[in-house]
């Protein structure tokens, strides 16, 4: 007797590509955090991270009445610096979104009180309009490490 060959039903796995956004990106660090240091307003306590998907760098966003514009824990990827970020802090001026962008994000640059001038110069260098990705996939190119170590990170464009 002939046997029937089972047929497979194709299943689709959704591919997360994230949402591309035009953002105003700035940096903040130890010397200009309020108060100076690495304390954050979110649940993680202190800013940090290496920029990998598993260990994203702290990102600050605007807020209204203590509630961040984007929920704490939301991940972003910023191609210009090739790092992942997570919303872990708030930024008082980030509600004043410049024209031509949909969000203002403030990247944790780092520092530890040792080279304030270098951290501040790095923050200035990173300030611009850039494409960012909200809820990015896990496999994007990464240059792990702080945005400022002994020098400012390289920039790769959008």
Helices and strands as residue ranges (DSSP letters): E 19-29, G 30-32, E 57-61, E 63-64, E 67-68, E 75-78, E 83-90, G 92-95, E 103-110, H 116-126, E 128-134
